[in-house]
Amino acid sequence: MDGIEEVVEMKGFWKFFDQLSDIMAALAGVILVFITAAVCYTIGMRYLFTKTTIWIMQTTEYALLWIVFLATTWLLREKGHITTDLIYTHLSDETKRYLDCTMFMIGGLVCAFMVYFGTDYVRECIVKGVTDVRAVTIPKWIIFIIIPVGSIFLTLQFFRMAWGRLHEIKIGR
């Protein structure tokens, strides 16, 4: 395989990766709408009928975890995270590229650790049959599987961004 075919394959991979990230972010949005409606419903039920739905709080807690790990890769790609750039704005473009590359590498390594430890925890929950016993009994691995899955996407996105900065440093742009 020559270099051009490899570049085309990588572009295809990143296009698919971006589409998957978009779908994950959209799913996070749907979950957010669901939990908003569910919380409004339970507030209305409590106010009007002095009755509440016991599973809504538990489901909302789990949904918030899923929203974070579904949407963060898209947010990172779109550079939507809040940043404090008080010092950053005073740096030269070259220094910014080196700093960005370093920070993206650190972020990627941290997320790689999250993949490892998240996978280990999910495996342990499956092997030991750990369940969360509250309003609704649910196997814990179903709740926490999103941590290693989302972290894989984050790891790839951080390293992708680091590679992009390395390329900019190499060509001097």
N, C-alpha and C positions, 0 to 999 in steps of 0.2 A: 504494500500500500504506500503510495507516495504522499507527500506533504499536503497537496491540495485535497485529496480524498479525506485525509484526517481532519482538515479544517472544516470541510463540508459536513462530516459526521459530527464534529463537536458543535457546529452551529445548529444542526438538527437536534442534538441532545439538549442544548440550552433552550432552544425554542420549545421543545416538549417540557422541559423543566419549568420554564416560565408559564406555560399554559397550566401545568399542574399547580403551580403556586397561585395563579389567578383563581383556579377552581377552589383551592383550599381557602383562600381569602373570602371568596363568595360564600362558601359554606359557613365560614365564621360569621359572616354578616347575617345569614339565615338563622343561625343559632342565636345570635344577639337579638334578632326580632322575636324569636320564639320565647326567650327568657324574659324579654321586656313584657310581652303579652301575658306570660304566665304569672309574673309578679303582679302586674295590674289586676289580673283575674283574682289572685289570692287576696290582694288588698280589698278589692270590691266584695268578695265573699265574706271576708272578716268584718267589714264595715256594715254591709247590708244584712247579713244573716248570722253574724258571729260564729261562723264556721270557716275553717281554713283547709286547704289541701296540703297534707303533710309532705308529699313527695316533691313539692315545688322548690323548697329551699335546698334540698339535697341535690336535685337536678341542676339548679342554678349554679351551685358551687362547682360541680363537675363541668358544666358548660363553659364557665369562665376559664377553666384550665384549658379546655379544648380550643376556645377562641384564641387564646394567647399563642398556642403552638400551631394553630392552623394559619393564622394571619401574619405572624412575625416575619417569615421569609419574604412575603410580598412587601411588607412594610420596609424591610431592610433594602430590598432591591430598588424600591421607589425613593429611598433616602428619606423616609417619613419619620424617623425617630427624632426626638427632641435632642438638640445638641447645645452645649455651652461653648460658644466659639469666641469668647473674649480674647484669648491668647491666639487661637487658631487664625483669626483674621489678620493678625500682624505678622504671620510667618510668610516666608517666600513660597512660591509655587512648588519649588523643588522640595523644600522641607515639608510642605503639606503632603506631597506624594509619599515621601518616606514615612511620615507619621501615619498617614492613612494605611499604607501597606502593613506597617507594624501592628496597628490596631485591628485590622482585618485578620491578620494571622493569629493574634491573641484571641479574638472572638471565635475564629474557626477552631482553635485548639480547645477553648472552653466548651464549645458546643460538641466537639468530638468526645470530651469527657462525659458530657451529659448523655450522649448516645450510649456510651459504654455503661455508665452507672444506671441509666434508665432501663436499658435492655436487661441488665443484671437483675434489677428490682422486678421488672415484669416477669422474667423467667422464674424468679423466686416465688412470686405470687401464684403463677401457674402451677409450679411443682408442689407447693404447700397448700394450694387450694384456698388461698386467703380471700376472704370476702369482707365487704363493708356492710355491717349490719346496723342499719338505721331505719328510716321510714321504708326504704326499699332495699332488700338484700341484693347485692350485686358483686360479682367477682372483681377484685381490685385491679386485675390486669386490664380489664376493659376500660377502666377509668384512666389508668396511667400509660397505656400503650402509646398515647399521643406524644408523650415526652420524647422517647427515642425517635419516633417517626418524624416529628417536627424538628428535632435536633439534627437529624440527618440532612434535612433540607437546609437548615440554617448553616450547618457546617459547609455544605457545598457552596452556598451563596457567599459566605464569608471568604472562602478560598478563591472563588471566582472573582470577587472584587479585589482581593489581594493580588491575584494574577494580573488583573487589568492594570492595577497601579504599578506592578513590576514591569509590565510591558511599556507603560508610559515612561518610567524611569529609564528603561533600556534605550528607548528611542529619543529620550531627552525632551519629551513634550510635557 
